Amino acid sequence: MRSLFEISKSGLRAAERSLSVTANNIVNADTPGYSRQRVDKAPVGMQMDNYHAGLGVNITSVSRLRNEMNDVLLNEKEQDMGFLQGKSKVFEQLEASTASDSGGDLDLRIGQLFDSFSELASDPQDISVRNNLLSEAQQLTNKMGDMSRNIDRTSELVRDSAGQTVDSINGLLEDINSLNSSIKLAQAKDNPDNASLDMRVKKLSDLSKLVDFDSQVTDTGAVEVRIGGIQVLDENQAYKIQSDINDVNKTYGLKLENGTGIDASGGKLGAQIEMYSQDIPDLKTRLDNVASTIVDEFNAVHSGGYGLEDATSRNFFDPTKKTAAGLAVNPALIDNPQHIAASSVAGEAGNGDIATQLADLRNQDIIGDGGSTNRRLVDYAVDLISEPGSRISELNSKIQARDSEIQMLKTQQEREAGVNIDEELSHMIEYQNAYQGAARVMSAAQQMLDTLISIV
């Protein structure tokens, strides 16, 4: 008789726990990162003298259904996606700094300056032509100055954003460390904390979007994290990451509080560091190369000519300012446009040879990037302002491919870890019937006991 009560009692417990887990699955069906759970059961029995007696059912554990290998692969793809999206976002900002819809791009400004010298060659004595030439030259210097300042501003924004990303990484590491403590304590009691395990998966996924890392689960259930091979989270502690920035050399390093350097790559932070340290400085260098070439090439020709008033040789651009930010027309020409050299011979007002030579620079290969084949100045400028747009197009193609891979992995994980409401409702009916069945066994046992007592 006692065995009947034990069997029915264990059945009631198992059905009640199964119903509770199923209800939890249903209410968390749309919770991001939640993994469906199942109650694992095992039969209980004992060996008697002549037979084996069943004593009901035991709940062995509550399993969390999830493919951990899929999570690892998904994190790797998310790291790459975060890197690609991070770079694309910055290149979009750079595109707005280098190109416009107003028709005043760098290549157009350079072309209009050449056009103005052609007009001067045709009519070197016309003051209005000279004033127009100065206006075009100053619009060019203003354009290059604006571009340089916008690029610098983008660099500052990327640097500050990288600092915020580092703070986010530190926050996630602290959160994972707290979850580690709960998970270790639960595992030590042989009662897994599935809610904390799901939350840790979510935090690691968030971390993967920010930086490339390696993780490993220890025997205690805690996860250890390494960035660039350096441990930033162990079983017991999260180590704070600090930024190490050199604004002069445009370097962005990371280190722990003990001074250990970290080489971070991948994710949003890896993209920000690469943009700040490499891509943006490269673009700025190319823009300064345009300015330096303009100063050197135009001054070399202009200084060999003469204006309308005297035989003094003058530079067209200030030779001390050979960067895009500082590019400036010689103040002596601005004060007196008649000093613009159009003639190759002093005193010949109608001689436009120098102006012609300056206009002819348009078709000469005068600029290159350190050892590469020289090109025309306008072509180089077109490539310069087109660079961000070209990189965006390239990155977007990779983003689309990576997104397809991520969606495929998420679909695979959803098949295993996702909650199917119809399936859970069918399980609920099953467990309700099991509960009712166990209750009837107990009721029958009670009736039998009452009958036996009444007979006695």
Order of alpha helices (4+ residues) and beta strands (2+ residues): alpha-beta-beta-alpha-alpha-alpha-alpha-beta-beta-beta-beta-beta-beta-alpha-alpha-alpha-alpha-beta-beta-alpha-alpha
